[in-house]
Amino acid sequence: MQRHSPVDTTVDASLRLPFAPADYIQPLTDAMAGFAAIAATTDLDAPIALNKKWALAGLVRHLGGIHRWAAAIVETGKRVSGAPKPPLGADLARWYQESAEALSSAIAKSRPDSTCWNFTKDPRVTAFWYRRQLHETIIHGRDADAATGTIRAIPLGVAADGVDEVFTVMLPTVRRWGTKLPPRLTGPVLVHATDSGHRWLLTPTDDVHPAVKRQPGATVLADATVRATADSLLMALWGRATVAEADVTVDGDVEMARAFLDARLTP
């Protein structure tokens, strides 16, 4: 087991996680605008790595439908079945823009602390969807970048919050994502976002998902240490790259850490 010497564990106040509910709204607006611009200016038949059958058009349909689904949940506070699909022959770029506007309108009219269904073990309040739709859009925005050939930077705090969402929201719900569960950790794993300064300590439990502690103390005992930028960690955790492909450094029990992080941890 590795003992990590005291380090500076402070994080700039602007990067504290999670964000206040209102602080998700502008990044979400920006992310949707960026995706809309790609949909409006890029060949919709362009391939994307996420799903070779979709092409960019399929991604636009998917994300637009998810926005409308989330908007309906925010408006009603209740579970809604199925994401809407665009009409046959619809102008997909325009349909996506209208989807984004519907979500923005629903959020603007909502109260973050109102009771609202979600699919995780997180508190069932509307603010859940502010965060979830931001990261849904960020991840699929990166998928869309493949169609343009230009990889856009994810704001540092947003990338770090996306990593935090995986560890604190998605992991406790991991049984929903498929029949093949991630391997249980056999020892503690320390994950360090080297550019934002955030650290998460994953500790084995009796369940399939580990306990997660944000910003553990300066001296930490861990069997493995994972280091990368917040962006690289986010892409690895969402299955857009393996730990090796995402330029993630692992020290200690490399096999255990890689097997866990390369498993399906997200929807």
Rosetta blueprint (number, residue, H / E / L):
1 M L
2 Q E
3 R E
4 H E
5 S L
6 P L
7 V L
8 D L
9 T L
10 T L
11 V L
12 D L
13 A H
14 S H
15 L H
16 R L
17 L L
18 P L
19 F L
20 A L
21 P H
22 A H
23 D H
24 Y H
25 I H
26 Q H
27 P H
28 L H
29 T H
30 D H
31 A H
32 M H
33 A H
34 G H
35 F H
36 A H
37 A H
38 I H
39 A H
40 A H
41 T H
42 T L
43 D L
44 L L
45 D L
46 A L
47 P L
48 I L
49 A L
50 L L
51 N L
52 K L
53 K L
54 W L
55 A H
56 L H
57 A H
58 G H
59 L H
60 V H
61 R H
62 H H
63 L H
64 G H
65 G H
66 I H
67 H H
68 R H
69 W H
70 A H
71 A H
72 A H
73 I H
74 V H
75 E H
76 T H
77 G L
78 K L
79 R L
80 V L
81 S L
82 G L
83 A L
84 P L
85 K L
86 P L
87 P L
88 L L
89 G L
90 A L
91 D L
92 L H
93 A H
94 R H
95 W H
96 Y H
97 Q H
98 E H
99 S H
100 A H
101 E H
102 A H
103 L H
104 S H
105 S H
106 A H
107 I H
108 A H
109 K L
110 S L
111 R L
112 P L
113 D L
114 S L
115 T E
116 C L
117 W L
118 N L
119 F L
120 T L
121 K L
122 D L
123 P L
124 R L
125 V E
126 T L
127 A H
128 F H
129 W H
130 Y H
131 R H
132 R H
133 Q H
134 L H
135 H H
136 E H
137 T H
138 I H
139 I H
140 H H
141 G H
142 R H
143 D H
144 A H
145 D H
146 A H
147 A H
148 T H
149 G L
150 T L
151 I L
152 R L
153 A L
154 I L
155 P L
156 L H
157 G H
158 V H
159 A H
160 A H
161 D H
162 G H
163 V H
164 D H
165 E H
166 V H
167 F H
168 T H
169 V H
170 M H
171 L H
172 P H
173 T H
174 V H
175 R H
176 R H
177 W H
178 G L
179 T L
180 K L
181 L L
182 P L
183 P L
184 R L
185 L L
186 T L
187 G L
188 P L
189 V E
190 L E
191 V E
192 H E
193 A E
194 T L
195 D L
196 S L
197 G L
198 H L
199 R E
200 W E
201 L E
202 L E
203 T E
204 P L
205 T L
206 D L
207 D L
208 V L
209 H L
210 P L
211 A E
212 V E
213 K E
214 R E
215 Q L
216 P L
217 G L
218 A L
219 T L
220 V E
221 L E
222 A E
223 D L
224 A E
225 T E
226 V E
227 R E
228 A E
229 T L
230 A H
231 D H
232 S H
233 L H
234 L H
235 M H
236 A H
237 L H
238 W L
239 G L
240 R L
241 A L
242 T L
243 V L
244 A L
245 E L
246 A L
247 D L
248 V L
249 T E
250 V E
251 D E
252 G E
253 D L
254 V H
255 E H
256 M H
257 A H
258 R H
259 A H
260 F H
261 L H
262 D L
263 A L
264 R L
265 L L
266 T L
267 P L
